[in-house]
């Protein structure tokens, strides 16, 4: 037996599946984020991934040879922080308005949250709704009257 609510329920389930897939797609796009920063005088060039991990460290010129070790270290660290800040900005751009459940971009970025856990594959429904979906309105109402 079909009811006027069947189509609405199917639409809601389709929206749920779409939202879940969007969360997975957002995670994929986050994983692709990279940012590169170059120090003044091209002393060092650093590329980082979405989690701030260094993926490339280059010395485009010989300028690094003229710096004392402590100064070179300071330049490398400052350039690294610049690249990480840009990567975080890029991640925020990808995730803006897409996060569910109050999850921060940093938690998603650092892998502390699996996007599938935000929208589980199996939708938990109250028993009366589950009964309706499985058997139709008449059976769901009858189940409620028996308790």
Phi and psi restraints in degrees (value plus and minus 20) as a CYANA .aco file:
   2 UNK   PHI    -122.5   -82.5
   2 UNK   PSI     129.6   169.6
   3 UNK   PHI    -149.7  -109.7
   3 UNK   PSI     148.3   188.3
   4 UNK   PHI     -85.5   -45.5
   4 UNK   PSI     -35.2     4.8
   5 UNK   PHI    -107.0   -67.0
   5 UNK   PSI     -36.4     3.6
   6 UNK   PHI     -75.6   -35.6
   6 UNK   PSI     -66.5   -26.5
   7 UNK   PHI     -84.7   -44.7
   7 UNK   PSI     -61.2   -21.2
   8 UNK   PHI     -83.6   -43.6
   8 UNK   PSI     -60.9   -20.9
   9 UNK   PHI     -84.5   -44.5
   9 UNK   PSI     -63.3   -23.3
  10 UNK   PHI     -81.8   -41.8
  10 UNK   PSI     -60.3   -20.3
  11 UNK   PHI     -84.3   -44.3
  11 UNK   PSI     -61.9   -21.9
  12 UNK   PHI     -83.6   -43.6
  12 UNK   PSI     -62.3   -22.3
  13 UNK   PHI     -84.6   -44.6
  13 UNK   PSI     -58.2   -18.2
  14 UNK   PHI     -85.2   -45.2
  14 UNK   PSI     -61.3   -21.3
  15 UNK   PHI     -82.5   -42.5
  15 UNK   PSI     -60.9   -20.9
  16 UNK   PHI     -80.8   -40.8
  16 UNK   PSI     -67.6   -27.6
  17 UNK   PHI     -81.7   -41.7
  17 UNK   PSI     -60.1   -20.1
  18 UNK   PHI     -82.8   -42.8
  18 UNK   PSI     -64.5   -24.5
  19 UNK   PHI     -82.5   -42.5
  19 UNK   PSI     -59.7   -19.7
  20 UNK   PHI     -84.4   -44.4
  20 UNK   PSI     -64.0   -24.0
  21 UNK   PHI     -86.1   -46.1
  21 UNK   PSI     -55.2   -15.2
  22 UNK   PHI     -83.4   -43.4
  22 UNK   PSI     -58.1   -18.1
  23 UNK   PHI     -83.8   -43.8
  23 UNK   PSI     -61.8   -21.8
  24 UNK   PHI     -86.0   -46.0
  24 UNK   PSI     -61.4   -21.4
  25 UNK   PHI     -84.0   -44.0
  25 UNK   PSI     -59.4   -19.4
  26 UNK   PHI     -81.8   -41.8
  26 UNK   PSI     -62.7   -22.7
  27 UNK   PHI     -82.1   -42.1
  27 UNK   PSI     -61.5   -21.5
  28 UNK   PHI     -81.1   -41.1
  28 UNK   PSI     -63.5   -23.5
  29 UNK   PHI     -86.5   -46.5
  29 UNK   PSI     -56.5   -16.5
  30 UNK   PHI     -81.8   -41.8
  30 UNK   PSI     -64.0   -24.0
  31 UNK   PHI     -80.6   -40.6
  31 UNK   PSI     -43.7    -3.7
  32 UNK   PHI    -106.3   -66.3
  32 UNK   PSI     -29.7    10.3
  33 UNK   PHI     -84.4   -44.4
  33 UNK   PSI     115.9   155.9
  34 UNK   PHI    -161.7  -121.7
  34 UNK   PSI     133.8   173.8
  35 UNK   PHI    -163.8  -123.8
  35 UNK   PSI     124.1   164.1
  36 UNK   PHI    -145.9  -105.9
  36 UNK   PSI     117.3   157.3
  37 UNK   PHI    -147.8  -107.8
  37 UNK   PSI     123.8   163.8
  38 UNK   PHI    -143.3  -103.3
  38 UNK   PSI     111.7   151.7
  39 UNK   PHI     -92.5   -52.5
  39 UNK   PSI     138.4   178.4
  40 UNK   PHI     -74.9   -34.9
  40 UNK   PSI     127.4   167.4
  41 UNK   PHI      43.1    83.1
  41 UNK   PSI      -5.9    34.1
  42 UNK   PHI      32.5    72.5
  42 UNK   PSI      22.0    62.0
  43 UNK   PHI     -84.0   -44.0
  43 UNK   PSI     -63.3   -23.3
  44 UNK   PHI    -170.0  -130.0
  44 UNK   PSI     130.5   170.5
  45 UNK   PHI    -150.3  -110.3
  45 UNK   PSI     105.0   145.0
  46 UNK   PHI    -145.8  -105.8
  46 UNK   PSI     113.7   153.7
  47 UNK   PHI    -135.4   -95.4
  47 UNK   PSI     115.0   155.0
  48 UNK   PHI    -145.5  -105.5
  48 UNK   PSI     138.0   178.0
  49 UNK   PHI    -111.0   -71.0
  49 UNK   PSI    -193.5  -153.5
  50 UNK   PHI     -79.6   -39.6
  50 UNK   PSI     -51.2   -11.2
  51 UNK   PHI    -113.3   -73.3
  51 UNK   PSI     -12.0    28.0
  52 UNK   PHI      65.2   105.2
  52 UNK   PSI     -15.0    25.0
  53 UNK   PHI     -93.5   -53.5
  53 UNK   PSI     118.8   158.8
  54 UNK   PHI     -92.3   -52.3
  54 UNK   PSI     104.5   144.5
  55 UNK   PHI    -129.6   -89.6
  55 UNK   PSI     -37.7     2.3
  56 UNK   PHI    -175.9  -135.9
  56 UNK   PSI     119.8   159.8
  57 UNK   PHI    -155.4  -115.4
  57 UNK   PSI      96.9   136.9
  58 UNK   PHI    -148.6  -108.6
  58 UNK   PSI     134.1   174.1
  59 UNK   PHI    -139.0   -99.0
  59 UNK   PSI      68.3   108.3
  60 UNK   PHI     -82.7   -42.7
  60 UNK   PSI     -45.8    -5.8
  61 UNK   PHI    -151.3  -111.3
  61 UNK   PSI     158.7   198.7
  62 UNK   PHI    -109.4   -69.4
  62 UNK   PSI      -9.2    30.8
  63 UNK   PHI     -78.8   -38.8
  63 UNK   PSI     -49.7    -9.7
  64 UNK   PHI     -81.5   -41.5
  64 UNK   PSI     -45.5    -5.5
  65 UNK   PHI     -88.2   -48.2
  65 UNK   PSI     -43.4    -3.4
  66 UNK   PHI    -106.0   -66.0
  66 UNK   PSI     -24.0    16.0
  67 UNK   PHI    -119.2   -79.2
  67 UNK   PSI     119.5   159.5
  68 UNK   PHI     -84.1   -44.1
  68 UNK   PSI     133.6   173.6
  69 UNK   PHI     -71.8   -31.8
  69 UNK   PSI     -63.5   -23.5
  70 UNK   PHI     -84.6   -44.6
  70 UNK   PSI     -59.8   -19.8
  71 UNK   PHI     -87.9   -47.9
  71 UNK   PSI     -61.2   -21.2
  72 UNK   PHI     -81.5   -41.5
  72 UNK   PSI     -63.1   -23.1
  73 UNK   PHI     -80.1   -40.1
  73 UNK   PSI     -64.5   -24.5
  74 UNK   PHI     -82.1   -42.1
  74 UNK   PSI     -62.6   -22.6
  75 UNK   PHI     -84.5   -44.5
  75 UNK   PSI     -63.9   -23.9
  76 UNK   PHI     -81.3   -41.3
  76 UNK   PSI     -66.6   -26.6
  77 UNK   PHI     -83.9   -43.9
  77 UNK   PSI     -62.3   -22.3
  78 UNK   PHI     -84.9   -44.9
  78 UNK   PSI     -60.1   -20.1
  79 UNK   PHI     -87.8   -47.8
  79 UNK   PSI     -59.7   -19.7
  80 UNK   PHI     -80.6   -40.6
  80 UNK   PSI     -65.9   -25.9
  81 UNK   PHI     -83.6   -43.6
  81 UNK   PSI     -56.4   -16.4
  82 UNK   PHI     -82.5   -42.5
  82 UNK   PSI     -65.6   -25.6
  83 UNK   PHI     -84.9   -44.9
  83 UNK   PSI     -61.9   -21.9
  84 UNK   PHI     -83.8   -43.8
  84 UNK   PSI     -61.4   -21.4
  85 UNK   PHI     -82.7   -42.7
  85 UNK   PSI     -60.2   -20.2
  86 UNK   PHI     -87.0   -47.0
  86 UNK   PSI     -59.4   -19.4
  87 UNK   PHI     -82.7   -42.7
  87 UNK   PSI     -63.1   -23.1
  88 UNK   PHI     -83.7   -43.7
  88 UNK   PSI     -58.8   -18.8
  89 UNK   PHI     -83.6   -43.6
  89 UNK   PSI     -60.6   -20.6
  90 UNK   PHI     -84.9   -44.9
  90 UNK   PSI     -60.0   -20.0
  91 UNK   PHI     -85.0   -45.0
  91 UNK   PSI     -63.1   -23.1
  92 UNK   PHI     -80.8   -40.8
  92 UNK   PSI     -57.2   -17.2
  93 UNK   PHI     -84.1   -44.1
  93 UNK   PSI     -60.9   -20.9
  94 UNK   PHI     -86.0   -46.0
  94 UNK   PSI     -60.3   -20.3
  95 UNK   PHI    -113.9   -73.9
  95 UNK   PSI     -31.7     8.3
  96 UNK   PHI     -69.6   -29.6
  96 UNK   PSI     101.6   141.6
  97 UNK   PHI      56.9    96.9
  97 UNK   PSI     -14.6    25.4
  98 UNK   PHI    -132.3   -92.3
  98 UNK   PSI     -29.6    10.4
  99 UNK   PHI    -101.7   -61.7
  99 UNK   PSI     120.8   160.8
 100 UNK   PHI    -130.0   -90.0
 100 UNK   PSI     138.3   178.3
 101 UNK   PHI      43.6    83.6
 101 UNK   PSI       1.2    41.2
 102 UNK   PHI      51.1    91.1
 102 UNK   PSI      -2.0    38.0
 103 UNK   PHI     -92.4   -52.4
 103 UNK   PSI     112.3   152.3
 104 UNK   PHI     -99.8   -59.8
 104 UNK   PSI     132.3   172.3
 105 UNK   PHI     -76.9   -36.9
 105 UNK   PSI     -55.7   -15.7
 106 UNK   PHI     -83.2   -43.2
 106 UNK   PSI     -61.6   -21.6
 107 UNK   PHI     -83.3   -43.3
 107 UNK   PSI     -63.4   -23.4
 108 UNK   PHI     -87.7   -47.7
 108 UNK   PSI     -62.6   -22.6
 109 UNK   PHI     -80.5   -40.5
 109 UNK   PSI     -63.0   -23.0
 110 UNK   PHI    -107.6   -67.6
 110 UNK   PSI     -10.6    29.4
 111 UNK   PHI      54.4    94.4
 111 UNK   PSI      -4.2    35.8
 112 UNK   PHI    -100.2   -60.2
 112 UNK   PSI     -30.1     9.9
 113 UNK   PHI    -153.4  -113.4
 113 UNK   PSI     108.6   148.6
 114 UNK   PHI    -109.9   -69.9
 114 UNK   PSI     104.2   144.2
 115 UNK   PHI     -77.2   -37.2
 115 UNK   PSI     -46.8    -6.8
 116 UNK   PHI     -88.6   -48.6
 116 UNK   PSI     -45.5    -5.5
 117 UNK   PHI     -93.8   -53.8
 117 UNK   PSI     -41.9    -1.9
 118 UNK   PHI     -92.6   -52.6
 118 UNK   PSI     -54.1   -14.1
 119 UNK   PHI    -152.5  -112.5
 119 UNK   PSI      67.4   107.4
 120 UNK   PHI     -81.4   -41.4
 120 UNK   PSI     133.3   173.3
 121 UNK   PHI     -82.1   -42.1
 121 UNK   PSI     -62.4   -22.4
 122 UNK   PHI    -113.9   -73.9
 122 UNK   PSI     101.6   141.6
 123 UNK   PHI     -97.8   -57.8
 123 UNK   PSI     107.0   147.0
 124 UNK   PHI    -105.7   -65.7
 124 UNK   PSI     102.9   142.9
 125 UNK   PHI    -139.4   -99.4
 125 UNK   PSI     128.0   168.0
 126 UNK   PHI     -79.8   -39.8
 126 UNK   PSI     132.1   172.1
 127 UNK   PHI     -76.0   -36.0
 127 UNK   PSI     -60.8   -20.8
 128 UNK   PHI     -85.5   -45.5
 128 UNK   PSI     -56.8   -16.8
 129 UNK   PHI     -91.1   -51.1
 129 UNK   PSI     -62.5   -22.5
 130 UNK   PHI     -79.9   -39.9
 130 UNK   PSI     -63.7   -23.7
 131 UNK   PHI     -81.5   -41.5
 131 UNK   PSI     -60.9   -20.9
 132 UNK   PHI     -83.4   -43.4
 132 UNK   PSI     -65.6   -25.6
 133 UNK   PHI     -82.8   -42.8
 133 UNK   PSI     -60.4   -20.4
 134 UNK   PHI     -99.5   -59.5
 134 UNK   PSI     -57.0   -17.0
 135 UNK   PHI    -144.6  -104.6
 135 UNK   PSI     -28.8    11.2
 136 UNK   PHI      79.7   119.7
 136 UNK   PSI     147.2   187.2
 137 UNK   PHI     -81.4   -41.4
 137 UNK   PSI     -65.6   -25.6
 138 UNK   PHI     -79.4   -39.4
 138 UNK   PSI     -64.1   -24.1
 139 UNK   PHI     -89.3   -49.3
 139 UNK   PSI     -57.6   -17.6
 140 UNK   PHI     -85.7   -45.7
 140 UNK   PSI     -60.7   -20.7
 141 UNK   PHI     -86.4   -46.4
 141 UNK   PSI     -60.3   -20.3
 142 UNK   PHI     -84.6   -44.6
 142 UNK   PSI     -58.0   -18.0
 143 UNK   PHI     -81.8   -41.8
 143 UNK   PSI     -59.6   -19.6
 144 UNK   PHI     -88.3   -48.3
 144 UNK   PSI     -50.4   -10.4
 145 UNK   PHI     -97.1   -57.1
 145 UNK   PSI     -40.8    -0.8
 146 UNK   PHI     -97.4   -57.4
 146 UNK   PSI     -42.9    -2.9
